[in-house]
């Protein structure tokens, strides 16, 4: 299965894996799954770091690779779905992850319950 992980799941995997449920950890550790960190999450982390809302003292791109995850670019095709996406959730980063997940047919892993209101596969 192809899984895009929400930004908080990536950060928890690095620093606080106990916050990730056992079921989600199993999916992250399943060798047949490909786990992606979207460029959207990288942008969110860098923006929050620049505003002093998040301390990032490591190379995010390098850490994604070291963690065994894959980087996933956000494309124009991924963005098209934003136009018709209902406003169950107003966070622009989460909305882009939802659109990307739907566009690619990938599952999305998050603890944000609002994301389950959308027409995308959740883990």
Secondary structure as the mmCIF struct_conf table of DSSP 4:
data_model
#
loop_
_struct_conf.conf_type_id
_struct_conf.id
_struct_conf.beg_label_comp_id
_struct_conf.beg_label_asym_id
_struct_conf.beg_label_seq_id
_struct_conf.end_label_comp_id
_struct_conf.end_label_asym_id
_struct_conf.end_label_seq_id
STRN STRN1 UNK A 2 UNK A 5
HELX_LH_PP_P HELX_LH_PP_P1 UNK A 6 UNK A 6
HELX_RH_AL_P HELX_RH_AL_P1 UNK A 7 UNK A 15
HELX_RH_3T_P HELX_RH_3T_P1 UNK A 17 UNK A 19
BEND BEND1 UNK A 20 UNK A 20
HELX_RH_AL_P HELX_RH_AL_P2 UNK A 22 UNK A 29
TURN_TY1_P TURN_TY1_P1 UNK A 31 UNK A 32
STRN STRN2 UNK A 34 UNK A 38
HELX_RH_AL_P HELX_RH_AL_P3 UNK A 39 UNK A 50
TURN_TY1_P TURN_TY1_P2 UNK A 51 UNK A 52
BEND BEND2 UNK A 53 UNK A 54
BEND BEND3 UNK A 58 UNK A 58
HELX_RH_AL_P HELX_RH_AL_P4 UNK A 60 UNK A 66
TURN_TY1_P TURN_TY1_P3 UNK A 67 UNK A 68
STRN STRN3 UNK A 70 UNK A 72
HELX_RH_AL_P HELX_RH_AL_P5 UNK A 76 UNK A 80
HELX_RH_3T_P HELX_RH_3T_P2 UNK A 81 UNK A 84
TURN_TY1_P TURN_TY1_P4 UNK A 87 UNK A 88
HELX_RH_AL_P HELX_RH_AL_P6 UNK A 92 UNK A 104
TURN_TY1_P TURN_TY1_P5 UNK A 105 UNK A 105
STRN STRN4 UNK A 107 UNK A 109
BEND BEND4 UNK A 111 UNK A 111
HELX_RH_3T_P HELX_RH_3T_P3 UNK A 113 UNK A 117
BEND BEND5 UNK A 118 UNK A 120
STRN STRN5 UNK A 122 UNK A 122
#
